[in-house]
Amino acid sequence: MTYAEAIAWLFSTQMFGIKLGLEGPRRLLKEFLAYPKHGVTVIHVAGTNGKGSTCAMMDAIARACGQRSGLFTSPHLIDYRERIKVAGQEIPEADCAVGLTELRAICERLDPHPTFFEISLALALRWFSRCECELIILETGMGGRLDATTAVPADVCVITPIGLDHTEWLGDSLAQIAAEKAAILVPGKPALSAPQHEDVRQVLEQAASELRTPLEFIEDPLHGYSVALAGPHQRWNAALAVAALHRAGIALNYDSIQYALSNMRWPGRFEVFPATAVAGASQPVVLDGAHNPHAAEVLAATWQTAFPGQLAAMVFSAVAAKDIAGILARLAPLASNIFFCPVANPRAVSGAELAAALPPGAPPHQAFGDFAAAFAAALATGAPVLVAGSLFLVGEARAALTDARFQSSAQ
């Protein structure tokens, strides 16, 4: 298959939906010879918020320390290949096409058919092996206990802040969700966690005790370093990343950590485009995929620090099954106007439905049929523009701002 044909086939597998369980991914990884080689260190990251940023920090620091690292994250913002990186570089289109062609042949004889996420994981691990990665960083797709990434034996496990999200899959209480994510812990292997709600901490400690897993909670944010990513929460993510790399046996030094954290980029996480970078704009545009109430709280605090006393012209969207009312309750106070639009996603929610979730006393708002119209209306206000509520929306916005070809995805 050509790259275009391979991507079209891969995205067609999203019709198989999400299938939680480890038997399928284990079988696919075995058939595709994709398990990491002996001696390769694997860091596995689960949590509700901050997973991507923490993984990106670990990858940047490890590379600055001379490690050849492979990074697997999801979802992508613009291009599918963002999910699979070696030494900071996306998998080339030609190699992506070759791998997916081989995987298609395997998938056609497997029952049940592997899912989009399982295929992506297998493609990533095989590419990491061929590139002779010394370190692999895996971000869970959802949960942990039955997430495909848990089929890969991990050497260090990391838990970022846990909150309520994906409740239809993981449970409707913090304790239930924590139990799903705690299941990535490996007997006898070190585990690190961000500070957690007491209910979550108790579940993690119980799981670690049962498995005889040495579990350490990060007690302080990382001080003494420049961190390129905005917001005080990123210093907590940085502390978690550094501690995890230390437990993984990576030789760390101040200069490498400083260089990595001060120069790294992780698009779509309070990413600021100055007015000079936006055609027809007289104001900055900020992108942040605040897709649950906890992430919205963090975004609100970061906005108030970065734009004190200023209200935003907010472009907002979200997908079904999210706590849209909870997100908007935290973000609406930031806005002078809100412009709703659906995302380019099968789980899109209409602008009218989004508006119905606004809290009492919300600012003036309008619903539009697509992002382009909502964004144009926001720009016309002259206020700083905030695009938030879904990483799918952020991806579409970023593609428009960078004149890139947007690959819409359901997962």
N, C-alpha and C positions, 0 to 999 in steps of 0.2 A: 504494500500500500504506500501511496505517497503520504507526506505528512498531513495534508488536508483530509485525505481519506481516512487515515488512522485516527485523527482527532474526531472526525465525524462518527466513526464507529464507536470510539470510546464514549463520547457523550451520549450516544444512543443507548448505552448500557445503563444510563440513569433510570430507564424505565423499570429496571429491576428493583429500584428503591434502595432502602437501607435495610440490611440484614445483619443484626447484631449476632455475633458468635465467632468462635475461633476455629472451628473445624474447616470451614471454607477457606479462609486465608492461609491456614497451615498447609492445606492440600495444594493450593495454588503456588505458594512459595517453594514447596518441595518440588513440584512439577517443573517450575521455571528456574530451579537452581538459584534461588534468590536469597537464601538465608545468608547472613553475614559470615565471613570466614573466621576461623579461629584466630584470636588475638585482636580482633577489631572491637573497640569499645563502643557500647550502645548506651545512650542516655535517652530515657523515655519520659515525656512530659505530658501530664494531664492537669486538668483544672478547668475553671469556668472563664476566667479573664486573665489576660497577660501571657497566655501560652506562647503565642506567636512572637511577641516581643522578647520574652525570655529565651526562646529558642534562637532567635536572631542574634541576641547578645552573646550567647554561648558560641554560636558559629563564628561570629566576628572575632571574639577573643581567642578562640582556639586557632583560627587561621593566623592571627597576629603572633601567636606563640609557636608557629611553625607546623601546626597540625594540618593534615589534608582531611578536611571534614565534609561530610555529606549531610544535607539538611532537607528534611521532608516536612512540609507544612500544608495547611489548607484553611480556607479555600484560597484560590488565586484571586487577584484583583482584576487583572486585564487579560493575561496570557496564561494558559494552562501550565506552561513550562516553569512558571514561578514556583510551583510546588516542589520541584526537584532541582536542587543545586549542589554542585561540587566545587569547593574552593571559591564560593561566591558566584559561580557562573551557572546559568540555567542549562539544563540538558539541551544539547543541540537538536534542531528539528529532525535532522537525518537519523540520529541515534534514537530519538523518541519514536520515529516511524518504524524503525527496524524492531525495536522492542515491542511495540504494540502489535506489529504484524505477527511476531512469534506468539505473543499472548493470545491473540485472537484464535489462532489455531488450537491452542490448549483449551481455551474457554469453550470452544464449540463442542468439545467432547466431555465437558464437565457438567454434572447435574447435582445441585442447582447451579445455574450460571453465575459466575463470580460477579460481584457488584463493581460499580465505578470506582469506589474507594479501594476495594481489594486489589483491583487491577493496577491502580495508581501506585499503591504501596509496593506491589511486586516489581513494577517497572523501576521505581526508585531504588529499591534494594539491589536489583541486578546492575543498575547503572553505578551505584556506589561500589559494588564489588569490582566491576570492570575498571573503574577509576582508581582502584586500590586505596580507598579511603581508610584512614586509621581510626577515625571517630565518626559515628553516625548519631545524629540528633533527630528523634522522631516525635512529632507532635500528634497526640491522639486526635481522631476526628470528632468523637463524641464519647463521653463517659470514660470507660477504661476497662471494666471487667470483660466486656464482650466486644471491645473495639478491635479492629483488625490489627492495629499496631501492637497489641498485647501478645500476638502470636510470635513476636520477635523477642528472644531472650535479652533482657536488659541488664546492664551492669550498675547503673545508677538510675533511680527513679526520682522524679521531681513533681511536686504538686503546687501549682500556682493557686491564687485565691479562688475559693469555691463559693458559688452563689446559686440562686435558682435560675436554671435555664434548661431547655430540652426536657421539661418536666413530663411531657407525654411519653418519653422513653426512659428517663432516669429516676422518676419519682417526684413527689410534690413536697418533699421536706428536705432541709439541708442534710439531715442525717442519712436519708436514703441516697441522695446524690453523692454524698461523701463516700458512702460504702461502695458505690459503683466505681468511683475514681480511685479509692484506696486499693482496689483489686489489682492495680498495676504493680504493687509492691512485690518484690521478689525475695524469697527466703534468704537471709544472710547477706543480701546486697544493700548498700547504703541508700537512704532515701532522704530527701530534703523537702521541706515545705515552707511556703510563705506563712505569715501569721494568718490564723483562721478564727472564725467564729467558734465559740466554745463547743457547740454541738458537733462541729466538723472536727475540731481538734481531738475530741474524745473518740470519735470513730477511727481516725487515723492512728491514734495511739494504741487502740485495741487491736487493729489489724496488724500493726507493726509488732506488737507484743506476741501475738499468735504466731507470726511468721519468723520471729527472732530477727527482725529487720532493724538495724540501727537507724532510727529516725531522728532527724535534727530539724528544729524550727528556727527560721531566721528571725533574729531578735531586733536587728537594726538595719536601716537602709544603708546603702553604700555611700560613704563619705570620702572626700579627698580626690575624687575623679570628676572629670567633665563627662556629662552624659548628653549625647546629641538628641535623644528622644525627649519630648516635652512632658512635664508633669512630675510631681514628687513621687507618684507611684512607680515611675520608671527606675528610681533609685532602689526601691525594694526588689523590682525584677532583676536589676543588676546585681544586687547582693545575692540573690538566689542563684543567678547564673554563675557567678564566681565561685560560690560554695560548691555547686554541682561539679564544675570542672575540676576543682581541687580534689573532691572525692573520687573523681574519675582518674586521678593520677596525672593530670596534665600539669606540666611544669609552668607555673605562672610567674610573671614578674610585673612590676608596676608600669614600666614603660609600655609593654604590650597591651595591658589592660586599658591604660589611658588612651593609647592610640586607637584601639578598637572601639571603645565606647564613645569617644569624641568624634569619630569619623563615620560610624555606622549609619545606615539608613534603613528604615522599616516603613515603607509607604502606607498611607491610609490610617496612621495612628497619630492623631493631631498633627497632620502634615499641613504646613502652611505654604500656600502659593502666594507670593507677593503680588501686588496689583500689576507690576511690570511683566509678570509671567502669564497674565490672564487677558486674552484678547477682549477689548472693549470694556475692561473693568477699571474702576478708579479706587478699588478697595481690595484687601486681601481675601483669599478664599481658604477656608480650613476644612480638611477632610478628616472625619473620625468615625469609625464603624462602631458606635456605641449601641450594641444590639441587645442589651439587657439592662435592668435597673442599676445594678452595681457599676457596670461600665458607664452608664449615663451619669452617675454620681461623680465618677472620676473625671469624665469629660467636663462636667459643670465646674468642678474645682480648677481644672487646668485652664478652662476658658477665662474664668475670673482672674486668674493669675496673669495670663497672657494679654487679655484685653480688659483691664480693670475699668469698670464703669461704663462699658460699651455693651449694647444689645446687638444681637445678630439677626440678620435676615436668614432664617433657617429653612433649608430644603430637607425634608424628612420623608423617609419611607421605611417600611419594615415588611417582613414576610409573616405568613400565617403561623400561629402557635407561639408567637413571641408575646411577652407581657408589654404590649404596646402602651397601655394606659400607665403602667409603672414607669416606662421609659420617658413618656411625654410629661409625666408629673415632675420629673427631675430636669428635663430640658426646656420646657415651655418658659420658665422664668428667665432663661437666657435670651429670649427672642423678642424682637419688636414686631416681627411678622413671621408667620410660618407658611411655607409653600409645600403642599403635599403632592406626591406623585407615586405611582406604582413602580416597582423595580421590574427589570426584564428577567423574570423568573416565574416558573410555574406556580410558586407559592405566593405570588404577589397579592397584596391587599390594596384595594382601590383607595384613591384619595379621599372619597367620602367616608369610607369605613375608618380610615386613619383619623380623620377629623372628629369622628364620633367618639374617639377615645381620649380627647383632650380634657384636661381638668377644668373645673369651674374657674372663671376669670382668666382664661387663656387669651393671649394676644390675638389680633386680627389674623385670619388665615384664609387660604384659598386652596382649592384642589385642581390639579392639572392632569392631563392625560399621559404625560411622559416627563422624563427628567429635563430634557432640553427646554421645554416651556416653563417649568418650575424654576429652573436655574436662571433663565433670562429675566423672569419677574423678580427674583431675588437680587440680581445684579442691578436692576433698575432702581432699587431703593437707595443705593449708595452706601448702605450699612455693610460692615464686614459680613461675609457670607459663611455660614456654617452648614456643611453637608453631613448629615448624620443619620443614624438609626439602623443601618444595615451595611455590612461589607459589600454586598452585591451592589448597593447604590453607590458606595464609595468607588468601587471598581469602574462602574459606568461613568461616574464623574471624572475620575482620574484619566480614563481613556479620552474623554472629550477635552480635558485640559492639556493633555500631552499629544493629542492627535494620533492616538494609537488605535489599533484594531481590537475591539472588545469581544472577548469570547465569553458569552453569557453561559452560566452554569447553574444547575439546580442544587448542587452540593458543593 
